[in-house]
Amino acid sequence: MLINGQELRAARLRKDWTQQQTAEKLGVTQAYLSMLEHGRRPLPYSLARKAVEALHAPATALPFREDSFGTALGSEKLRSELAALGYPGFAHLRGRARRNPAEVLLNALNEHELDTRVTEGLPWLALRYADLDWDWAVQNAKLLDRQNRPRTGSDLWSLWLRNWPPSQRTRAPPEN
């Protein structure tokens, strides 16, 4: 579930904030916030990130940065992203801004040589954020041709995920 106008409104109401209070925290006018909540204006990427942080929405509501999927990020950046999402194995690292867990997963699948410790964190990612957008992740993995590569650490993760017992996840990834 990515944050959109309706989700923004629902998160605001869960916090019991008025539009005026929320607008002040986001640095926008109340009128603009109202237009966002009613779908009259698109929710910009930077404001969506700010809203997720301010309203303490789940990381799965963070918008995707789809422009980052074409190139490999490297295991060091992936460790930092897992740390930012709360992975205990990298608690000693200072994670930068959180990213959507589905985006982190796709970035990991995009790596040719994935660090073993990062690979060990991927099952935690899937369990901790079981509500991530599996349809989006699988569709983009297919678009990037990441489902049928020679066996590497990230492909072993794909194999594990395909055979992961459905009873251990709330929403199963679509089959190939």
N, C-alpha and C positions, 0 to 999 in steps of 0.2 A: 504494500500500500504506500504509494508515494503521496506526499502532501500536495493537496490541491486546495481550492477555495473551500469546499465543503469540509475537508479534513482540518483545515486551518480553523474554521468556525467551531468544529466539534472539540478540537484540542483547547481552544480558548474557553469554551463553556465548561470543559472538565476542570480547568484551572479556576473557574468562577471569576473570570476577568471580563470587564466591559470592553467594548470595542475601543474606547478611548484609552484605557490602560494598556491594552495590547498594542495599539498604534504607537503610543509613546515608547514602549519597550522596543518596538521594531524600527522606530525612527521614520514613521510615515503618518499621514493624516488619517483621521477616523473615516473620512469619506472614501479615501483610497482603499483602506482596509475593507470597508463595506463592499466596494466594487469587486475586490479580490474574492471575498467570501461568497458573493453571489455570482461569480463566474463572468463578470462583465469586463474584467481585465485578467490577462494571464499572470500567473505568479512567477516573477523572475527567479532565476537560479539563486542569486545571492540572498534575496529576501526569503526564499524557501528554506535555505540553510539556517538563516538567522532565526526564523520562526521555529524550526525544529529544536534548535538549541534553547531559545527563550521559553518555549512551551514544554520543554522536556518530553518531546515526542520521541518514539522509538527510532533507532538508527535506520530501520527499514523504511522510514518516511523520508529520509534524505533523498534529494534529487540525484540522478545519475549524471556523471560527467562523461558522456559517451565518446568524446573526442580523445580520451586517454586510452582506449582499448586497442588501438592499432600498433602500439609499441610495447615492448616488455618494460616493466618498471624496475625489476631487480628485487632480490630477496630482502635487501635492507629496507626498502620502502614498504614492502609487504609486511615485514615484522613491525614496522612503525604503525601501519594501518591496523593490524591485529591488536597491537597494544592500545591504540586509541579506542577500539571497540570493546576493550576490557579483557582480552585473552590473558589468563593468569601466567602462562608460560613466558610472556614478555612484559610482565608487570614492572620489571626494572627499567624498561625503556620509557621514554617520554613520547607518547603518541601525539601526533599533530592532530589537526581537525579530523573528526570522524567522517567516514564515507559510508555509503549504503553498503551493507554486507554483501548484497548480490554483485555489486561492482567490484568489491575486494575479491570475491570468489572468481569472477571472470578474469580479473587481472592475474590471479594465481594460475588459472588454467592457461593463460597466455604465456607464461614463463616456459622457456625451454629447459633450463636447469634450475629447478626449484629446491631451495635449501630444505633439508630434512626437517628442521625445527618448524619451518613455515608449514610444510605438509602436515605435520602433527597437529597444527592449530586449525586446519580446515574442518575436521569433524566437529570440533568445538564450535566453530563459526556456524555450521549448519544446524547444530542442536540449539545453540543459544538464540539464533535468529531463524527459527523454523518457519516464521511467517514471511520470510523474504520472498521476493517475486520470482518463484521458480520458473514460471513460463518465460519471463524476460531473460533470465540467466541461461536457460537451455536454448532459447531462440538465438541469442547472441553468440553462444558457444558454437552453435551450428554455423552461423554466418561467418564466424572467424575460423571455421574448420578446426575446432579444438576437440572434437569428440572422437576422432579416429587417428590420432598420431601414434608414432612408435612409443613404447612404454618409457615414460619418465616419471619423476615423482608426482607431477601434477596429473598425469594420466592414470596413475595408480589411484589417485584420489577420485577421478571420474569413475573408474571401475568400482571402487568401494561405494561411491554414492549410488550407482545403478543397482547395487546389490544390498543396499541398506534396508533393513526390515521396515516396512511401512508402519508397523506399530510404534516405531521410535521417532516418527516425525508426524507433525500435524498436517502437513500438506505435501504430498509426494511430488517429486519432480516428474514431468511428463516423460514417457518412454520415448526412445528414439524412433 
